[in-house]
């Protein structure tokens, strides 16, 4: 049987995915505004890498706050 935390996360997963996609779109648009001849594929890869790095850093911060 799933734990209450898993049930709660499942209830909000679609919203979380939408929020993450919105954040990606926000920064992809900024690249377009700031760099006239932007390489969109490179920009998208860099944005996703930065988002992953930010999540990794957040995970470390949360873990450190629990010890």
N, C-alpha and C positions, 0 to 999 in steps of 0.2 A: 504494500500500500504506500502511495506517495506521501511524503511528509507535507505538512501544511505550507512550508516555504516553497516547495516545488509546485504545489497547486497554485499558490499566489503568483509565482513567477510565470507559470503557464497562462494565467489569466491576463498578464500584462505583456507577454512576449511580443505580440503584434504591435503594440504601442511602442515598445522599446525599439523594435526593428524599424518602425517608421521614423522615430526620433533620430536614430543613427543615420538612416538614409537622408533625412533632412539636413543633418549636419554635414554629410558628405556633399550634398548638392550646394549648400551654402558656401563651402570652401572652393568647390569647383568653379562656381560663379565668380568668386573673388580672383581666381587665377585669370579668368577671362577679362576682368576689368583692368587688372594691373599689368598684364603682359599682352601686348597686341597680337603677336604671332606665337601664341602659346602652343606647345606640344601637348595636346589634350591627354593622350595616353600616358605620357610621362607624369603630367600633373596629377592624373587620377591615381597612379601608382604611388606617388609621393604622399598624397593626401591619405590614402589607406595605410601606408607605412606609418605615418605620423599618428593616425588614429590608433593603430595597434600599439605603438610605443606609449601613447598616452594611457591606454588601458593597462598596459603592463606596469607603468609607473603608479597608476591608481591602485592596482592590486597590491603592489609592494607597500604603499602607504597604508592601506587598510590592514594588511597583515601586521605591519609594524605597530599600528595603533592598538592591536589586540594583545600584544605581548607585554 
